[in-house]
């Protein structure tokens, strides 16, 4: 495995703030849910279909995740 950090290209070097989403492609949104455990976050993807949404990995049932979802819903 390569040790050079220049090999990896991150198109979005800064993740979205808690309670915010970033559109990464047409109809595909990225959110980042903080977690109060060893793995400190989970990436969430929201796919916009013609009539509904599909959410991939909603986070966990922690207050911090619920609060972030309420902000996303309120602001979008």
PDB file of N, H, CA, C and O in Angstrom:
ATOM      1  N   UNK A   1       0.844  -1.179   0.000  1.00  0.00           N
ATOM      2  CA  UNK A   1       0.000   0.000   0.000  1.00  0.00           C
ATOM      3  C   UNK A   1       0.888   1.241   0.000  1.00  0.00           C
ATOM      4  O   UNK A   1       1.894   1.285   0.708  1.00  0.00           O
ATOM      5  N   UNK A   2       0.526   2.236  -0.781  1.00  0.00           N
ATOM      6  H   UNK A   2      -0.291   2.200  -1.356  1.00  0.00           H
ATOM      7  CA  UNK A   2       1.321   3.454  -0.909  1.00  0.00           C
ATOM      8  C   UNK A   2       1.303   4.266   0.383  1.00  0.00           C
ATOM      9  O   UNK A   2       0.278   4.341   1.060  1.00  0.00           O
ATOM     10  N   UNK A   3       2.418   4.861   0.716  1.00  0.00           N
ATOM     11  H   UNK A   3       3.251   4.800   0.166  1.00  0.00           H
ATOM     12  CA  UNK A   3       2.545   5.691   1.909  1.00  0.00           C
ATOM     13  C   UNK A   3       2.405   7.175   1.590  1.00  0.00           C
ATOM     14  O   UNK A   3       2.363   7.993   2.509  1.00  0.00           O
ATOM     15  N   UNK A   4       2.334   7.537   0.337  1.00  0.00           N
ATOM     16  H   UNK A   4       2.368   6.873  -0.410  1.00  0.00           H
ATOM     17  CA  UNK A   4       2.286   8.926  -0.083  1.00  0.00           C
ATOM     18  C   UNK A   4       0.839   9.432  -0.030  1.00  0.00           C
ATOM     19  O   UNK A   4      -0.025   8.888  -0.717  1.00  0.00           O
ATOM     20  N   UNK A   5       0.564  10.467   0.777  1.00  0.00           N
ATOM     21  H   UNK A   5       1.266  10.909   1.335  1.00  0.00           H
ATOM     22  CA  UNK A   5      -0.794  10.986   0.909  1.00  0.00           C
ATOM     23  C   UNK A   5      -1.280  11.679  -0.364  1.00  0.00           C
ATOM     24  O   UNK A   5      -2.479  11.915  -0.512  1.00  0.00           O
ATOM     25  N   UNK A   6      -0.375  12.008  -1.282  1.00  0.00           N
ATOM     26  H   UNK A   6       0.599  11.816  -1.163  1.00  0.00           H
ATOM     27  CA  UNK A   6      -0.787  12.657  -2.526  1.00  0.00           C
ATOM     28  C   UNK A   6      -1.478  11.690  -3.479  1.00  0.00           C
ATOM     29  O   UNK A   6      -2.056  12.128  -4.474  1.00  0.00           O
ATOM     30  N   UNK A   7      -1.437  10.407  -3.210  1.00  0.00           N
ATOM     31  H   UNK A   7      -0.968  10.051  -2.402  1.00  0.00           H
ATOM     32  CA  UNK A   7      -2.060   9.419  -4.082  1.00  0.00           C
ATOM     33  C   UNK A   7      -3.581   9.489  -3.969  1.00  0.00           C
ATOM     34  O   UNK A   7      -4.284   9.232  -4.946  1.00  0.00           O
ATOM     35  N   UNK A   8      -4.093   9.831  -2.796  1.00  0.00           N
ATOM     36  H   UNK A   8      -3.522  10.040  -2.002  1.00  0.00           H
ATOM     37  CA  UNK A   8      -5.534   9.883  -2.568  1.00  0.00           C
ATOM     38  C   UNK A   8      -6.030  11.289  -2.862  1.00  0.00           C
ATOM     39  O   UNK A   8      -5.482  12.267  -2.353  1.00  0.00           O
ATOM     40  N   UNK A   9      -7.069  11.389  -3.686  1.00  0.00           N
ATOM     41  H   UNK A   9      -7.514  10.594  -4.100  1.00  0.00           H
ATOM     42  CA  UNK A   9      -7.670  12.664  -4.023  1.00  0.00           C
ATOM     43  C   UNK A   9      -9.058  12.726  -3.398  1.00  0.00           C
ATOM     44  O   UNK A   9      -9.921  11.912  -3.728  1.00  0.00           O
ATOM     45  N   UNK A  10      -9.282  13.677  -2.502  1.00  0.00           N
ATOM     46  H   UNK A  10      -8.581  14.337  -2.234  1.00  0.00           H
ATOM     47  CA  UNK A  10     -10.578  13.868  -1.872  1.00  0.00           C
ATOM     48  C   UNK A  10     -11.289  15.027  -2.560  1.00  0.00           C
ATOM     49  O   UNK A  10     -10.848  16.169  -2.427  1.00  0.00           O
ATOM     50  N   UNK A  11     -12.366  14.774  -3.285  1.00  0.00           N
ATOM     51  H   UNK A  11     -12.724  13.847  -3.392  1.00  0.00           H
ATOM     52  CA  UNK A  11     -13.044  15.861  -3.994  1.00  0.00           C
ATOM     53  C   UNK A  11     -13.699  16.873  -3.044  1.00  0.00           C
ATOM     54  O   UNK A  11     -13.938  18.018  -3.428  1.00  0.00           O
ATOM     55  N   UNK A  12     -13.986  16.456  -1.818  1.00  0.00           N
ATOM     56  H   UNK A  12     -13.792  15.526  -1.506  1.00  0.00           H
ATOM     57  CA  UNK A  12     -14.558  17.337  -0.806  1.00  0.00           C
ATOM     58  C   UNK A  12     -13.675  17.224   0.439  1.00  0.00           C
ATOM     59  O   UNK A  12     -13.960  16.415   1.322  1.00  0.00           O
ATOM     60  N   UNK A  13     -12.608  18.023   0.520  1.00  0.00           N
ATOM     61  H   UNK A  13     -12.376  18.680  -0.197  1.00  0.00           H
ATOM     62  CA  UNK A  13     -11.670  17.878   1.624  1.00  0.00           C
ATOM     63  C   UNK A  13     -12.261  18.236   2.984  1.00  0.00           C
ATOM     64  O   UNK A  13     -11.755  17.786   4.013  1.00  0.00           O
ATOM     65  N   UNK A  14     -13.314  19.030   3.004  1.00  0.00           N
ATOM     66  H   UNK A  14     -13.725  19.395   2.169  1.00  0.00           H
ATOM     67  CA  UNK A  14     -13.957  19.403   4.256  1.00  0.00           C
ATOM     68  C   UNK A  14     -15.340  18.753   4.324  1.00  0.00           C
ATOM     69  O   UNK A  14     -16.180  18.999   3.458  1.00  0.00           O
ATOM     70  N   UNK A  15     -15.582  17.925   5.345  1.00  0.00           N
ATOM     71  H   UNK A  15     -14.900  17.725   6.048  1.00  0.00           H
ATOM     72  CA  UNK A  15     -16.898  17.279   5.445  1.00  0.00           C
ATOM     73  C   UNK A  15     -17.971  18.282   5.856  1.00  0.00           C
ATOM     74  O   UNK A  15     -17.659  19.345   6.392  1.00  0.00           O
ATOM     75  N   UNK A  16     -19.233  17.945   5.604  1.00  0.00           N
ATOM     76  H   UNK A  16     -19.487  17.081   5.168  1.00  0.00           H
ATOM     77  CA  UNK A  16     -20.305  18.848   6.016  1.00  0.00           C
ATOM     78  C   UNK A  16     -20.369  18.972   7.535  1.00  0.00           C
ATOM     79  O   UNK A  16     -20.069  18.016   8.251  1.00  0.00           O
ATOM     80  N   UNK A  17     -20.757  20.138   8.023  1.00  0.00           N
ATOM     81  H   UNK A  17     -21.001  20.914   7.441  1.00  0.00           H
ATOM     82  CA  UNK A  17     -20.963  20.338   9.447  1.00  0.00           C
ATOM     83  C   UNK A  17     -22.152  19.516   9.914  1.00  0.00           C
ATOM     84  O   UNK A  17     -22.990  19.107   9.111  1.00  0.00           O
ATOM     85  N   UNK A  18     -22.218  19.280  11.204  1.00  0.00           N
ATOM     86  H   UNK A  18     -21.537  19.612  11.857  1.00  0.00           H
ATOM     87  CA  UNK A  18     -23.345  18.545  11.772  1.00  0.00           C
ATOM     88  C   UNK A  18     -24.651  19.265  11.445  1.00  0.00           C
ATOM     89  O   UNK A  18     -24.753  20.481  11.611  1.00  0.00           O
ATOM     90  N   UNK A  19     -25.629  18.526  10.989  1.00  0.00           N
ATOM     91  H   UNK A  19     -25.546  17.539  10.854  1.00  0.00           H
ATOM     92  CA  UNK A  19     -26.919  19.102  10.640  1.00  0.00           C
ATOM     93  C   UNK A  19     -26.979  19.708   9.258  1.00  0.00           C
ATOM     94  O   UNK A  19     -27.983  20.323   8.898  1.00  0.00           O
ATOM     95  N   UNK A  20     -25.918  19.548   8.469  1.00  0.00           N
ATOM     96  H   UNK A  20     -25.102  19.049   8.762  1.00  0.00           H
ATOM     97  CA  UNK A  20     -25.857  20.094   7.111  1.00  0.00           C
ATOM     98  C   UNK A  20     -25.642  18.970   6.110  1.00  0.00           C
ATOM     99  O   UNK A  20     -25.174  17.888   6.466  1.00  0.00           O
ATOM    100  N   UNK A  21     -25.986  19.236   4.861  1.00  0.00           N
ATOM    101  H   UNK A  21     -26.366  20.115   4.573  1.00  0.00           H
ATOM    102  CA  UNK A  21     -25.740  18.283   3.782  1.00  0.00           C
ATOM    103  C   UNK A  21     -25.011  18.992   2.651  1.00  0.00           C
ATOM    104  O   UNK A  21     -25.112  20.209   2.493  1.00  0.00           O
ATOM    105  N   UNK A  22     -24.281  18.217   1.875  1.00  0.00           N
ATOM    106  H   UNK A  22     -24.199  17.229   2.003  1.00  0.00           H
ATOM    107  CA  UNK A  22     -23.598  18.703   0.674  1.00  0.00           C
ATOM    108  C   UNK A  22     -24.086  17.863  -0.493  1.00  0.00           C
ATOM    109  O   UNK A  22     -24.096  16.635  -0.409  1.00  0.00           O
ATOM    110  N   UNK A  23     -24.490  18.508  -1.582  1.00  0.00           N
ATOM    111  H   UNK A  23     -24.482  19.506  -1.650  1.00  0.00           H
ATOM    112  CA  UNK A  23     -24.855  17.760  -2.788  1.00  0.00           C
ATOM    113  C   UNK A  23     -23.566  17.377  -3.499  1.00  0.00           C
ATOM    114  O   UNK A  23     -22.819  18.248  -3.944  1.00  0.00           O
ATOM    115  N   UNK A  24     -23.299  16.074  -3.609  1.00  0.00           N
ATOM    116  H   UNK A  24     -23.906  15.366  -3.248  1.00  0.00           H
ATOM    117  CA  UNK A  24     -22.056  15.598  -4.218  1.00  0.00           C
ATOM    118  C   UNK A  24     -22.243  15.208  -5.680  1.00  0.00           C
ATOM    119  O   UNK A  24     -21.265  15.091  -6.419  1.00  0.00           O
ATOM    120  N   UNK A  25     -23.465  15.008  -6.096  1.00  0.00           N
ATOM    121  H   UNK A  25     -24.259  15.103  -5.496  1.00  0.00           H
ATOM    122  CA  UNK A  25     -23.834  14.743  -7.488  1.00  0.00           C
ATOM    123  C   UNK A  25     -25.323  15.041  -7.588  1.00  0.00           C
ATOM    124  O   UNK A  25     -25.985  15.231  -6.568  1.00  0.00           O
ATOM    125  N   UNK A  26     -25.857  15.083  -8.804  1.00  0.00           N
ATOM    126  H   UNK A  26     -25.320  14.929  -9.633  1.00  0.00           H
ATOM    127  CA  UNK A  26     -27.284  15.361  -8.959  1.00  0.00           C
ATOM    128  C   UNK A  26     -28.112  14.376  -8.142  1.00  0.00           C
ATOM    129  O   UNK A  26     -28.082  13.171  -8.393  1.00  0.00           O
ATOM    130  N   UNK A  27     -28.852  14.894  -7.164  1.00  0.00           N
ATOM    131  H   UNK A  27     -28.876  15.873  -6.961  1.00  0.00           H
ATOM    132  CA  UNK A  27     -29.744  14.068  -6.364  1.00  0.00           C
ATOM    133  C   UNK A  27     -29.061  13.190  -5.328  1.00  0.00           C
ATOM    134  O   UNK A  27     -29.713  12.332  -4.733  1.00  0.00           O
ATOM    135  N   UNK A  28     -27.760  13.381  -5.095  1.00  0.00           N
ATOM    136  H   UNK A  28     -27.231  14.078  -5.579  1.00  0.00           H
ATOM    137  CA  UNK A  28     -27.027  12.602  -4.089  1.00  0.00           C
ATOM    138  C   UNK A  28     -26.413  13.578  -3.087  1.00  0.00           C
ATOM    139  O   UNK A  28     -25.629  14.457  -3.446  1.00  0.00           O
ATOM    140  N   UNK A  29     -26.788  13.400  -1.831  1.00  0.00           N
ATOM    141  H   UNK A  29     -27.425  12.686  -1.539  1.00  0.00           H
ATOM    142  CA  UNK A  29     -26.368  14.306  -0.767  1.00  0.00           C
ATOM    143  C   UNK A  29     -25.562  13.554   0.279  1.00  0.00           C
ATOM    144  O   UNK A  29     -25.783  12.368   0.521  1.00  0.00           O
ATOM    145  N   UNK A  30     -24.620  14.267   0.898  1.00  0.00           N
ATOM    146  H   UNK A  30     -24.441  15.231   0.702  1.00  0.00           H
ATOM    147  CA  UNK A  30     -23.741  13.686   1.904  1.00  0.00           C
ATOM    148  C   UNK A  30     -23.926  14.433   3.214  1.00  0.00           C
ATOM    149  O   UNK A  30     -23.880  15.662   3.255  1.00  0.00           O
ATOM    150  N   UNK A  31     -24.136  13.674   4.287  1.00  0.00           N
ATOM    151  H   UNK A  31     -24.173  12.675   4.254  1.00  0.00           H
ATOM    152  CA  UNK A  31     -24.163  14.218   5.644  1.00  0.00           C
ATOM    153  C   UNK A  31     -23.174  13.418   6.469  1.00  0.00           C
ATOM    154  O   UNK A  31     -22.836  12.285   6.127  1.00  0.00           O
ATOM    155  N   UNK A  32     -22.721  14.003   7.538  1.00  0.00           N
ATOM    156  H   UNK A  32     -22.996  14.923   7.816  1.00  0.00           H
ATOM    157  CA  UNK A  32     -21.780  13.318   8.412  1.00  0.00           C
ATOM    158  C   UNK A  32     -22.344  13.381   9.820  1.00  0.00           C
ATOM    159  O   UNK A  32     -22.532  14.463  10.376  1.00  0.00           O
ATOM    160  N   UNK A  33     -22.614  12.215  10.394  1.00  0.00           N
ATOM    161  H   UNK A  33     -22.461  11.336   9.943  1.00  0.00           H
ATOM    162  CA  UNK A  33     -23.183  12.133  11.731  1.00  0.00           C
ATOM    163  C   UNK A  33     -22.087  11.840  12.752  1.00  0.00           C
ATOM    164  O   UNK A  33     -21.365  10.849  12.639  1.00  0.00           O
ATOM    165  N   UNK A  34     -21.975  12.708  13.739  1.00  0.00           N
ATOM    166  H   UNK A  34     -22.562  13.512  13.831  1.00  0.00           H
ATOM    167  CA  UNK A  34     -21.020  12.479  14.824  1.00  0.00           C
ATOM    168  C   UNK A  34     -21.519  11.328  15.687  1.00  0.00           C
ATOM    169  O   UNK A  34     -22.725  11.149  15.861  1.00  0.00           O
ATOM    170  N   UNK A  35     -20.599  10.560  16.217  1.00  0.00           N
ATOM    171  H   UNK A  35     -19.620  10.705  16.076  1.00  0.00           H
ATOM    172  CA  UNK A  35     -20.933   9.461  17.118  1.00  0.00           C
ATOM    173  C   UNK A  35     -20.095   9.602  18.393  1.00  0.00           C
ATOM    174  O   UNK A  35     -18.902   9.896  18.321  1.00  0.00           O
ATOM    175  N   UNK A  36     -20.711   9.395  19.550  1.00  0.00           N
ATOM    176  H   UNK A  36     -21.680   9.156  19.608  1.00  0.00           H
ATOM    177  CA  UNK A  36     -19.962   9.512  20.807  1.00  0.00           C
ATOM    178  C   UNK A  36     -19.301   8.189  21.212  1.00  0.00           C
ATOM    179  O   UNK A  36     -19.377   7.771  22.367  1.00  0.00           O
ATOM    180  N   UNK A  37     -18.658   7.546  20.248  1.00  0.00           N
ATOM    181  H   UNK A  37     -18.597   7.885  19.309  1.00  0.00           H
ATOM    182  CA  UNK A  37     -17.993   6.263  20.490  1.00  0.00           C
ATOM    183  C   UNK A  37     -16.630   6.294  19.810  1.00  0.00           C
ATOM    184  O   UNK A  37     -16.250   7.313  19.232  1.00  0.00           O
ATOM    185  N   UNK A  38     -15.894   5.193  19.872  1.00  0.00           N
ATOM    186  H   UNK A  38     -16.202   4.366  20.341  1.00  0.00           H
ATOM    187  CA  UNK A  38     -14.544   5.138  19.306  1.00  0.00           C
ATOM    188  C   UNK A  38     -14.531   5.557  17.830  1.00  0.00           C
ATOM    189  O   UNK A  38     -13.703   6.373  17.424  1.00  0.00           O
ATOM    190  N   UNK A  39     -15.432   5.007  17.041  1.00  0.00           N
ATOM    191  H   UNK A  39     -16.104   4.344  17.371  1.00  0.00           H
ATOM    192  CA  UNK A  39     -15.599   5.481  15.653  1.00  0.00           C
ATOM    193  C   UNK A  39     -16.432   6.748  15.774  1.00  0.00           C
ATOM    194  O   UNK A  39     -17.619   6.677  16.090  1.00  0.00           O
ATOM    195  N   UNK A  40     -15.821   7.915  15.526  1.00  0.00           N
ATOM    196  H   UNK A  40     -14.856   7.972  15.270  1.00  0.00           H
ATOM    197  CA  UNK A  40     -16.451   9.179  15.913  1.00  0.00           C
ATOM    198  C   UNK A  40     -17.449   9.771  14.921  1.00  0.00           C
ATOM    199  O   UNK A  40     -18.044  10.813  15.194  1.00  0.00           O
ATOM    200  N   UNK A  41     -17.638   9.128  13.787  1.00  0.00           N
ATOM    201  H   UNK A  41     -17.155   8.281  13.565  1.00  0.00           H
ATOM    202  CA  UNK A  41     -18.640   9.623  12.839  1.00  0.00           C
ATOM    203  C   UNK A  41     -19.030   8.511  11.866  1.00  0.00           C
ATOM    204  O   UNK A  41     -18.358   7.485  11.753  1.00  0.00           O
ATOM    205  N   UNK A  42     -20.133   8.752  11.172  1.00  0.00           N
ATOM    206  H   UNK A  42     -20.679   9.585  11.264  1.00  0.00           H
ATOM    207  CA  UNK A  42     -20.558   7.879  10.089  1.00  0.00           C
ATOM    208  C   UNK A  42     -20.977   8.783   8.927  1.00  0.00           C
ATOM    209  O   UNK A  42     -21.607   9.819   9.137  1.00  0.00           O
ATOM    210  N   UNK A  43     -20.625   8.387   7.709  1.00  0.00           N
ATOM    211  H   UNK A  43     -20.113   7.546   7.539  1.00  0.00           H
ATOM    212  CA  UNK A  43     -21.053   9.125   6.524  1.00  0.00           C
ATOM    213  C   UNK A  43     -22.423   8.620   6.108  1.00  0.00           C
ATOM    214  O   UNK A  43     -22.648   7.415   5.996  1.00  0.00           O
ATOM    215  N   UNK A  44     -23.332   9.553   5.882  1.00  0.00           N
ATOM    216  H   UNK A  44     -23.149  10.532   5.973  1.00  0.00           H
ATOM    217  CA  UNK A  44     -24.706   9.253   5.512  1.00  0.00           C
ATOM    218  C   UNK A  44     -24.930   9.785   4.099  1.00  0.00           C
ATOM    219  O   UNK A  44     -24.496  10.889   3.769  1.00  0.00           O
ATOM    220  N   UNK A  45     -25.600   9.008   3.281  1.00  0.00           N
ATOM    221  H   UNK A  45     -25.952   8.111   3.550  1.00  0.00           H
ATOM    222  CA  UNK A  45     -25.919   9.450   1.924  1.00  0.00           C
ATOM    223  C   UNK A  45     -27.418   9.441   1.731  1.00  0.00           C
ATOM    224  O   UNK A  45     -28.099   8.494   2.125  1.00  0.00           O
ATOM    225  N   UNK A  46     -27.934  10.507   1.119  1.00  0.00           N
ATOM    226  H   UNK A  46     -27.380  11.276   0.800  1.00  0.00           H
ATOM    227  CA  UNK A  46     -29.357  10.663   0.847  1.00  0.00           C
ATOM    228  C   UNK A  46     -29.510  10.694  -0.664  1.00  0.00           C
ATOM    229  O   UNK A  46     -28.945  11.557  -1.336  1.00  0.00           O
ATOM    230  N   UNK A  47     -30.270   9.756  -1.191  1.00  0.00           N
ATOM    231  H   UNK A  47     -30.728   9.055  -0.646  1.00  0.00           H
ATOM    232  CA  UNK A  47     -30.493   9.655  -2.633  1.00  0.00           C
ATOM    233  C   UNK A  47     -31.898  10.134  -2.935  1.00  0.00           C
ATOM    234  O   UNK A  47     -32.871   9.621  -2.382  1.00  0.00           O
ATOM    235  N   UNK A  48     -32.001  11.112  -3.809  1.00  0.00           N
ATOM    236  H   UNK A  48     -31.210  11.528  -4.259  1.00  0.00           H
ATOM    237  CA  UNK A  48     -33.285  11.700  -4.158  1.00  0.00           C
ATOM    238  C   UNK A  48     -33.846  11.008  -5.392  1.00  0.00           C
ATOM    239  O   UNK A  48     -33.278  11.100  -6.480  1.00  0.00           O
ATOM    240  N   UNK A  49     -34.966  10.315  -5.211  1.00  0.00           N
ATOM    241  H   UNK A  49     -35.427  10.241  -4.327  1.00  0.00           H
ATOM    242  CA  UNK A  49     -35.635   9.658  -6.326  1.00  0.00           C
ATOM    243  C   UNK A  49     -36.747  10.534  -6.856  1.00  0.00           C
ATOM    244  O   UNK A  49     -36.975  11.627  -6.338  1.00  0.00           O
ATOM    245  N   UNK A  50     -37.448  10.068  -7.889  1.00  0.00           N
ATOM    246  H   UNK A  50     -37.262   9.180  -8.310  1.00  0.00           H
ATOM    247  CA  UNK A  50     -38.513  10.882  -8.473  1.00  0.00           C
ATOM    248  C   UNK A  50     -39.662  11.144  -7.500  1.00  0.00           C
ATOM    249  O   UNK A  50     -40.327  12.176  -7.596  1.00  0.00           O
ATOM    250  N   UNK A  51     -39.902  10.231  -6.572  1.00  0.00           N
ATOM    251  H   UNK A  51     -39.362   9.392  -6.494  1.00  0.00           H
ATOM    252  CA  UNK A  51     -41.029  10.400  -5.656  1.00  0.00           C
ATOM    253  C   UNK A  51     -40.670  10.221  -4.186  1.00  0.00           C
ATOM    254  O   UNK A  51     -41.518  10.424  -3.317  1.00  0.00           O
ATOM    255  N   UNK A  52     -39.428   9.844  -3.895  1.00  0.00           N
ATOM    256  H   UNK A  52     -38.739   9.679  -4.601  1.00  0.00           H
ATOM    257  CA  UNK A  52     -39.074   9.581  -2.504  1.00  0.00           C
ATOM    258  C   UNK A  52     -37.576   9.716  -2.287  1.00  0.00           C
ATOM    259  O   UNK A  52     -36.827  10.008  -3.220  1.00  0.00           O
ATOM    260  N   UNK A  53     -37.147   9.503  -1.058  1.00  0.00           N
ATOM    261  H   UNK A  53     -37.755   9.265  -0.300  1.00  0.00           H
ATOM    262  CA  UNK A  53     -35.736   9.547  -0.691  1.00  0.00           C
ATOM    263  C   UNK A  53     -35.301   8.178  -0.202  1.00  0.00           C
ATOM    264  O   UNK A  53     -36.089   7.438   0.387  1.00  0.00           O
ATOM    265  N   UNK A  54     -34.048   7.846  -0.448  1.00  0.00           N
ATOM    266  H   UNK A  54     -33.407   8.447  -0.926  1.00  0.00           H
ATOM    267  CA  UNK A  54     -33.428   6.660   0.133  1.00  0.00           C
ATOM    268  C   UNK A  54     -32.260   7.151   0.965  1.00  0.00           C
ATOM    269  O   UNK A  54     -31.422   7.915   0.485  1.00  0.00           O
ATOM    270  N   UNK A  55     -32.206   6.711   2.213  1.00  0.00           N
ATOM    271  H   UNK A  55     -32.887   6.091   2.602  1.00  0.00           H
ATOM    272  CA  UNK A  55     -31.128   7.130   3.108  1.00  0.00           C
ATOM    273  C   UNK A  55     -30.255   5.920   3.386  1.00  0.00           C
ATOM    274  O   UNK A  55     -30.735   4.872   3.818  1.00  0.00           O
ATOM    275  N   UNK A  56     -28.968   6.080   3.132  1.00  0.00           N
ATOM    276  H   UNK A  56     -28.578   6.931   2.781  1.00  0.00           H
ATOM    277  CA  UNK A  56     -28.002   5.000   3.352  1.00  0.00           C
ATOM    278  C   UNK A  56     -27.236   5.318   4.620  1.00  0.00           C
ATOM    279  O   UNK A  56     -26.536   6.329   4.692  1.00  0.00           O
ATOM    280  N   UNK A  57     -27.362   4.471   5.609  1.00  0.00           N
ATOM    281  H   UNK A  57     -27.930   3.650   5.551  1.00  0.00           H
ATOM    282  CA  UNK A  57     -26.722   4.567   6.913  1.00  0.00           C
ATOM    283  C   UNK A  57     -27.144   5.836   7.635  1.00  0.00           C
ATOM    284  O   UNK A  57     -26.545   6.894   7.441  1.00  0.00           O
ATOM    285  N   UNK A  58     -28.164   5.734   8.459  1.00  0.00           N
ATOM    286  H   UNK A  58     -28.650   4.874   8.617  1.00  0.00           H
ATOM    287  CA  UNK A  58     -28.751   6.890   9.141  1.00  0.00           C
ATOM    288  C   UNK A  58     -27.995   7.345  10.373  1.00  0.00           C
ATOM    289  O   UNK A  58     -28.359   8.354  10.977  1.00  0.00           O
ATOM    290  N   UNK A  59     -26.955   6.629  10.760  1.00  0.00           N
ATOM    291  H   UNK A  59     -26.660   5.809  10.269  1.00  0.00           H
ATOM    292  CA  UNK A  59     -26.297   6.909  12.028  1.00  0.00           C
ATOM    293  C   UNK A  59     -26.890   5.992  13.087  1.00  0.00           C
ATOM    294  O   UNK A  59     -27.546   5.002  12.760  1.00  0.00           O
ATOM    295  N   UNK A  60     -26.660   6.318  14.352  1.00  0.00           N
ATOM    296  H   UNK A  60     -26.127   7.122  14.618  1.00  0.00           H
ATOM    297  CA  UNK A  60     -27.166   5.498  15.443  1.00  0.00           C
ATOM    298  C   UNK A  60     -28.162   6.286  16.284  1.00  0.00           C
ATOM    299  O   UNK A  60     -28.261   7.506  16.160  1.00  0.00           O
ATOM    300  N   UNK A  61     -28.891   5.590  17.131  1.00  0.00           N
ATOM    301  H   UNK A  61     -28.811   4.599  17.231  1.00  0.00           H
ATOM    302  CA  UNK A  61     -29.896   6.226  17.966  1.00  0.00           C
ATOM    303  C   UNK A  61     -29.241   6.898  19.174  1.00  0.00           C
ATOM    304  O   UNK A  61     -29.431   6.484  20.318  1.00  0.00           O
ATOM    305  N   UNK A  62     -28.462   7.948  18.886  1.00  0.00           N
ATOM    306  H   UNK A  62     -28.307   8.284  17.957  1.00  0.00           H
ATOM    307  CA  UNK A  62     -27.832   8.778  19.900  1.00  0.00           C
ATOM    308  C   UNK A  62     -28.406  10.185  19.762  1.00  0.00           C
ATOM    309  O   UNK A  62     -28.827  10.587  18.677  1.00  0.00           O
ATOM    310  N   UNK A  63     -28.422  10.922  20.854  1.00  0.00           N
ATOM    311  H   UNK A  63     -28.080  10.595  21.736  1.00  0.00           H
ATOM    312  CA  UNK A  63     -28.950  12.281  20.833  1.00  0.00           C
ATOM    313  C   UNK A  63     -28.275  13.143  19.770  1.00  0.00           C
ATOM    314  O   UNK A  63     -28.944  13.917  19.085  1.00  0.00           O
ATOM    315  N   UNK A  64     -26.968  13.019  19.626  1.00  0.00           N
ATOM    316  H   UNK A  64     -26.424  12.390  20.182  1.00  0.00           H
ATOM    317  CA  UNK A  64     -26.234  13.830  18.663  1.00  0.00           C
ATOM    318  C   UNK A  64     -26.704  13.547  17.225  1.00  0.00           C
ATOM    319  O   UNK A  64     -26.784  14.473  16.418  1.00  0.00           O
ATOM    320  N   UNK A  65     -27.012  12.303  16.897  1.00  0.00           N
ATOM    321  H   UNK A  65     -26.947  11.550  17.553  1.00  0.00           H
ATOM    322  CA  UNK A  65     -27.521  11.961  15.561  1.00  0.00           C
ATOM    323  C   UNK A  65     -28.951  12.471  15.379  1.00  0.00           C
ATOM    324  O   UNK A  65     -29.284  13.030  14.333  1.00  0.00           O
ATOM    325  N   UNK A  66     -29.782  12.282  16.377  1.00  0.00           N
ATOM    326  H   UNK A  66     -29.512  11.828  17.226  1.00  0.00           H
ATOM    327  CA  UNK A  66     -31.164  12.770  16.283  1.00  0.00           C
ATOM    328  C   UNK A  66     -31.191  14.281  16.093  1.00  0.00           C
ATOM    329  O   UNK A  66     -31.973  14.792  15.291  1.00  0.00           O
ATOM    330  N   UNK A  67     -30.343  14.996  16.825  1.00  0.00           N
ATOM    331  H   UNK A  67     -29.708  14.580  17.477  1.00  0.00           H
ATOM    332  CA  UNK A  67     -30.275  16.457  16.691  1.00  0.00           C
ATOM    333  C   UNK A  67     -29.827  16.869  15.292  1.00  0.00           C
ATOM    334  O   UNK A  67     -30.372  17.809  14.715  1.00  0.00           O
ATOM    335  N   UNK A  68     -28.837  16.169  14.750  1.00  0.00           N
ATOM    336  H   UNK A  68     -28.394  15.405  15.219  1.00  0.00           H
ATOM    337  CA  UNK A  68     -28.366  16.479  13.392  1.00  0.00           C
ATOM    338  C   UNK A  68     -29.473  16.247  12.374  1.00  0.00           C
ATOM    339  O   UNK A  68     -29.655  17.057  11.465  1.00  0.00           O
ATOM    340  N   UNK A  69     -30.220  15.145  12.515  1.00  0.00           N
ATOM    341  H   UNK A  69     -30.072  14.487  13.253  1.00  0.00           H
ATOM    342  CA  UNK A  69     -31.323  14.876  11.586  1.00  0.00           C
ATOM    343  C   UNK A  69     -32.401  15.950  11.680  1.00  0.00           C
ATOM    344  O   UNK A  69     -32.953  16.362  10.659  1.00  0.00           O
ATOM    345  N   UNK A  70     -32.703  16.402  12.875  1.00  0.00           N
ATOM    346  H   UNK A  70     -32.255  16.068  13.704  1.00  0.00           H
ATOM    347  CA  UNK A  70     -33.704  17.469  13.023  1.00  0.00           C
ATOM    348  C   UNK A  70     -33.250  18.739  12.320  1.00  0.00           C
ATOM    349  O   UNK A  70     -34.065  19.423  11.702  1.00  0.00           O
ATOM    350  N   UNK A  71     -31.970  19.065  12.404  1.00  0.00           N
ATOM    351  H   UNK A  71     -31.308  18.508  12.906  1.00  0.00           H
ATOM    352  CA  UNK A  71     -31.429  20.235  11.701  1.00  0.00           C
ATOM    353  C   UNK A  71     -31.512  20.044  10.184  1.00  0.00           C
ATOM    354  O   UNK A  71     -31.896  20.967   9.465  1.00  0.00           O
ATOM    355  N   UNK A  72     -31.161  18.872   9.702  1.00  0.00           N
ATOM    356  H   UNK A  72     -30.850  18.122  10.286  1.00  0.00           H
ATOM    357  CA  UNK A  72     -31.233  18.597   8.248  1.00  0.00           C
ATOM    358  C   UNK A  72     -32.665  18.763   7.760  1.00  0.00           C
ATOM    359  O   UNK A  72     -32.909  19.404   6.738  1.00  0.00           O
ATOM    360  N   UNK A  73     -33.605  18.184   8.491  1.00  0.00           N
ATOM    361  H   UNK A  73     -33.406  17.663   9.321  1.00  0.00           H
ATOM    362  CA  UNK A  73     -35.014  18.258   8.092  1.00  0.00           C
ATOM    363  C   UNK A  73     -35.506  19.706   8.135  1.00  0.00           C
ATOM    364  O   UNK A  73     -36.213  20.151   7.230  1.00  0.00           O
ATOM    365  N   UNK A  74     -35.134  20.430   9.177  1.00  0.00           N
ATOM    366  H   UNK A  74     -34.560  20.068   9.912  1.00  0.00           H
ATOM    367  CA  UNK A  74     -35.568  21.821   9.341  1.00  0.00           C
ATOM    368  C   UNK A  74     -35.021  22.730   8.231  1.00  0.00           C
ATOM    369  O   UNK A  74     -35.724  23.620   7.753  1.00  0.00           O
ATOM    370  N   UNK A  75     -33.774  22.504   7.828  1.00  0.00           N
ATOM    371  H   UNK A  75     -33.203  21.781   8.217  1.00  0.00           H
ATOM    372  CA  UNK A  75     -33.108  23.399   6.878  1.00  0.00           C
ATOM    373  C   UNK A  75     -33.230  22.984   5.420  1.00  0.00           C
ATOM    374  O   UNK A  75     -32.790  23.718   4.535  1.00  0.00           O
ATOM    375  N   UNK A  76     -33.816  21.831   5.154  1.00  0.00           N
ATOM    376  H   UNK A  76     -34.174  21.235   5.874  1.00  0.00           H
ATOM    377  CA  UNK A  76     -33.899  21.391   3.770  1.00  0.00           C
ATOM    378  C   UNK A  76     -35.311  21.035   3.462  1.00  0.00           C
ATOM    379  O   UNK A  76     -35.616  20.634   2.338  1.00  0.00           O
TER     380      UNK A  76
END
